[in-house]
Amino acid sequence: MNTIGLRSGPRLVAAGYIGLVTLAALVHEIAGRPESGEGTMILAAWPGSILLLLFVLYPLDLLTGGTPATEEAGFSLLNPLFQGAGALVNVLIVWSVVSFARHFLTEARRSRSR
């Protein structure tokens, strides 16, 4: 008997995606943030990282009265964490769309049978 469960495939893919994006961002940070990898890192977590930036980080910056963020010199774990959080937001978006589509199809079948 399968102890992991019937739907473990999508969960493993989602966890692998989040882990891969976070690991790639960490390697990019360790390498000193080379210019050649910036586009790839932005695309890897897009649009989740943009949504996170617009709806969480910018309002938080406005509420705390912080100064505009500038690039820090040296190693920082904030960028890999931000990319990983953007990947998590992407997974949540896909999960929401799939859940809504399943619910919609179930209700459409139920209403046709009445």
Backbone bond lengths (Angstrom), bond angles and torsions (degrees), N, CA, C in turn:
res aa  C-N    CA-C-N  psi(-1)  N-CA   C-N-CA  omega(-1)  CA-C   N-CA-C  phi
1 M - - - 1.444 - - 1.533 109.23 -
2 N 1.297 115.47 141.47 1.456 121.57 -179.46 1.528 109.50 -77.04
3 T 1.325 117.59 114.95 1.463 120.66 -177.41 1.523 112.37 -86.36
4 I 1.322 117.11 -16.64 1.464 119.42 -178.88 1.523 110.37 -76.28
5 G 1.300 117.75 -36.63 1.454 120.46 178.53 1.511 111.12 120.67
6 L 1.307 115.06 161.93 1.446 121.04 -176.07 1.522 112.05 -70.43
7 R 1.284 118.38 -35.98 1.465 122.20 -175.43 1.522 112.30 -103.76
8 S 1.288 118.34 32.97 1.460 119.72 -177.86 1.517 112.04 -77.63
9 G 1.329 119.05 -21.81 1.464 121.98 -179.57 1.521 113.57 -58.32
10 P 1.340 117.84 -54.31 1.471 118.58 178.98 1.528 113.01 -61.88
11 R 1.322 116.82 -34.44 1.469 119.17 178.61 1.517 111.08 -66.85
12 L 1.329 116.05 -40.56 1.467 119.48 178.15 1.521 111.19 -66.54
13 V 1.324 116.79 -39.42 1.470 120.11 177.48 1.523 110.35 -63.33
14 A 1.334 117.50 -43.70 1.464 121.23 179.47 1.522 111.28 -63.73
15 A 1.338 116.59 -45.79 1.461 119.79 178.83 1.528 111.08 -65.29
16 G 1.321 116.59 -38.06 1.463 120.03 177.42 1.517 112.22 -64.96
17 Y 1.345 116.55 -40.10 1.467 120.71 177.95 1.528 111.05 -62.60
18 I 1.326 116.38 -47.17 1.463 119.85 179.95 1.525 110.38 -62.87
19 G 1.322 116.57 -44.92 1.462 120.41 179.10 1.514 112.95 -63.92
20 L 1.332 116.84 -40.70 1.462 120.49 -179.74 1.525 111.90 -66.24
21 V 1.330 116.62 -42.36 1.468 120.04 178.52 1.530 110.39 -64.92
22 T 1.321 116.59 -43.25 1.464 120.10 179.61 1.523 111.36 -65.05
23 L 1.326 116.73 -42.51 1.464 120.97 178.22 1.521 111.37 -64.60
24 A 1.335 117.02 -42.63 1.465 120.09 178.11 1.524 111.02 -63.40
25 A 1.333 116.88 -39.34 1.465 120.20 177.95 1.527 110.93 -66.50
26 L 1.323 116.79 -36.93 1.460 120.53 177.88 1.522 111.01 -66.60
27 V 1.323 116.84 -42.64 1.470 120.61 177.22 1.526 110.13 -64.29
28 H 1.331 116.32 -40.15 1.467 120.48 177.46 1.522 111.20 -62.06
29 E 1.315 116.38 -39.17 1.470 121.22 178.82 1.525 110.56 -69.29
30 I 1.324 117.00 -42.42 1.466 120.40 179.09 1.522 110.89 -63.77
31 A 1.328 116.19 -34.73 1.468 120.35 179.60 1.519 112.46 -73.67
32 G 1.304 117.77 -2.66 1.465 120.82 177.33 1.509 113.87 91.83
33 R 1.310 117.44 24.25 1.470 123.65 179.75 1.523 113.28 51.40
34 P 1.332 117.41 62.76 1.469 118.63 179.14 1.528 111.08 -66.19
35 E 1.304 115.71 146.73 1.475 121.86 -177.87 1.526 111.83 -61.06
36 S 1.321 117.53 -31.75 1.458 120.50 -175.68 1.529 112.51 -67.23
37 G 1.304 119.17 -21.41 1.457 121.55 -178.42 1.509 115.32 -99.79
38 E 1.310 118.02 -2.78 1.471 120.90 -176.46 1.520 112.14 -62.38
39 G 1.324 117.07 -45.48 1.466 120.49 -179.16 1.512 112.39 -62.96
40 T 1.318 115.93 -40.15 1.462 120.50 178.70 1.520 110.87 -64.74
41 M 1.304 117.07 -41.27 1.466 120.10 -179.67 1.527 111.14 -67.93
42 I 1.302 117.56 -36.11 1.463 120.38 178.01 1.529 110.03 -67.63
43 L 1.337 116.69 -43.81 1.454 120.59 -179.45 1.525 113.33 -69.33
44 A 1.318 117.66 -29.29 1.460 120.84 -176.81 1.523 112.43 -63.82
45 A 1.309 118.01 -32.26 1.463 121.03 -177.69 1.525 112.75 -116.28
46 W 1.329 117.40 13.29 1.457 121.11 179.69 1.511 109.61 -77.70
47 P 1.281 124.50 140.58 1.448 132.33 1.46 1.530 113.34 -91.93
48 G 1.342 116.67 0.31 1.460 119.40 -177.24 1.512 113.66 -60.17
49 S 1.328 116.62 -39.52 1.462 118.83 -179.77 1.525 111.51 -67.86
50 I 1.327 116.97 -34.55 1.471 120.50 178.04 1.529 109.77 -67.97
51 L 1.331 116.89 -44.07 1.466 119.91 178.48 1.522 111.10 -62.74
52 L 1.308 116.37 -41.08 1.463 120.97 177.69 1.525 110.67 -62.36
53 L 1.301 116.03 -41.44 1.457 121.20 179.37 1.532 110.96 -64.50
54 L 1.337 116.71 -47.13 1.460 121.03 -176.17 1.523 113.93 -71.85
55 F 1.321 117.48 -39.92 1.455 120.22 -172.00 1.521 114.93 -100.56
56 V 1.341 117.61 -10.32 1.463 119.10 -179.85 1.529 111.30 -122.46
57 L 1.324 116.72 -58.09 1.461 119.01 -171.87 1.528 113.88 -71.51
58 Y 1.334 118.02 -44.68 1.465 119.14 179.10 1.527 112.59 -64.79
59 P 1.347 119.19 -47.16 1.476 117.82 176.26 1.530 112.71 -62.36
60 L 1.321 117.33 -36.82 1.463 119.79 177.42 1.521 110.66 -63.91
61 D 1.325 116.30 -38.89 1.457 120.59 177.58 1.531 110.89 -65.41
62 L 1.330 116.87 -39.00 1.463 120.04 178.30 1.528 111.81 -68.93
63 L 1.323 117.26 -38.95 1.462 120.50 -179.00 1.524 112.49 -69.75
64 T 1.315 116.89 -35.40 1.462 119.61 -178.64 1.520 112.22 -86.74
65 G 1.319 117.32 -7.87 1.458 119.96 179.35 1.515 112.72 71.19
66 G 1.312 115.68 26.84 1.459 120.56 -179.33 1.513 112.20 -71.26
67 T 1.291 114.66 160.98 1.454 120.22 176.62 1.521 108.31 -83.38
68 P 1.312 118.08 158.14 1.455 120.15 178.00 1.529 110.79 -55.98
69 A 1.332 114.96 135.88 1.462 119.90 -176.82 1.522 110.40 -68.65
70 T 1.294 115.35 133.01 1.461 120.47 175.90 1.512 108.13 -116.15
71 E 1.313 116.04 158.15 1.456 120.80 179.32 1.517 109.68 -65.12
72 E 1.310 115.08 129.24 1.452 120.35 178.57 1.519 109.37 -86.79
73 A 1.284 115.50 145.13 1.454 119.78 174.03 1.512 108.02 -85.37
74 G 1.297 117.04 138.74 1.455 120.66 178.81 1.510 112.88 96.90
75 F 1.310 115.20 -170.82 1.458 122.80 -174.77 1.524 111.22 -83.72
76 S 1.329 116.15 135.65 1.456 121.47 177.61 1.530 108.85 -143.66
77 L 1.314 116.67 136.31 1.463 120.48 177.85 1.527 112.81 -85.06
78 L 1.315 118.00 -3.65 1.456 120.12 -177.82 1.520 112.80 -65.65
79 N 1.328 118.15 -40.88 1.455 120.31 -179.31 1.530 112.15 -65.08
80 P 1.336 120.56 -47.36 1.470 118.70 176.09 1.533 112.99 -61.97
81 L 1.318 117.61 -37.04 1.460 119.85 177.03 1.524 111.56 -66.48
82 F 1.312 116.54 -37.99 1.459 121.38 177.58 1.525 110.67 -65.16
83 Q 1.329 117.38 -43.32 1.468 120.56 178.85 1.529 110.49 -65.38
84 G 1.325 117.29 -41.55 1.459 120.72 177.37 1.521 112.16 -63.61
85 A 1.326 116.54 -39.45 1.464 120.38 177.40 1.530 110.72 -66.82
86 G 1.327 117.11 -36.77 1.463 120.82 175.09 1.524 111.51 -62.97
87 A 1.328 116.88 -40.13 1.467 120.71 176.37 1.525 110.64 -65.12
88 L 1.326 117.12 -38.53 1.463 120.99 177.03 1.529 110.83 -63.04
89 V 1.313 117.27 -41.16 1.467 121.25 177.09 1.530 109.61 -62.36
90 N 1.333 117.58 -40.18 1.467 120.48 177.24 1.526 111.07 -61.15
91 V 1.317 117.09 -43.62 1.459 120.99 178.47 1.522 110.11 -62.20
92 L 1.319 117.72 -41.92 1.460 120.76 178.54 1.524 111.92 -65.54
93 I 1.321 117.65 -35.46 1.469 120.99 176.64 1.525 110.26 -64.14
94 V 1.323 116.76 -48.31 1.470 120.56 179.96 1.518 110.45 -62.89
95 W 1.324 118.05 -42.99 1.463 121.50 178.65 1.526 110.63 -60.54
96 S 1.327 117.52 -41.70 1.470 121.42 179.86 1.521 111.24 -64.46
97 V 1.320 117.40 -43.54 1.463 120.98 -179.32 1.531 110.44 -65.27
98 V 1.331 117.32 -43.85 1.468 120.88 179.26 1.522 110.52 -65.08
99 S 1.321 117.88 -42.40 1.469 120.75 178.40 1.517 111.55 -62.70
100 F 1.330 116.74 -42.29 1.453 120.32 178.70 1.523 110.69 -64.17
101 A 1.326 117.51 -43.10 1.467 120.69 -179.77 1.519 110.88 -63.57
102 R 1.327 118.25 -41.42 1.470 121.13 177.51 1.522 111.11 -63.58
103 H 1.313 116.52 -43.73 1.461 120.61 179.06 1.529 110.59 -63.82
104 F 1.318 116.79 -43.19 1.459 121.71 -179.85 1.523 110.58 -62.19
105 L 1.333 117.91 -44.81 1.463 120.99 179.54 1.518 111.75 -65.09
106 T 1.331 116.76 -39.75 1.460 120.28 177.76 1.522 110.90 -62.60
107 E 1.302 117.42 -44.62 1.462 120.71 179.26 1.517 111.64 -68.61
108 A 1.320 118.15 -34.83 1.468 120.69 178.32 1.526 110.36 -66.44
109 R 1.328 117.73 -42.25 1.470 120.82 176.75 1.524 111.13 -64.33
110 R 1.319 116.16 -41.38 1.463 120.59 -179.25 1.527 111.06 -65.05
111 S 1.320 117.30 -38.51 1.470 119.43 -178.45 1.517 111.10 -74.20
112 R 1.334 119.53 -28.60 1.457 122.08 177.30 1.518 111.71 -71.28
113 S 1.317 116.30 -32.08 1.468 119.79 -177.42 1.527 112.77 -77.06
114 R 1.294 118.88 -12.81 1.473 121.81 -179.37 1.489 111.95 -82.48
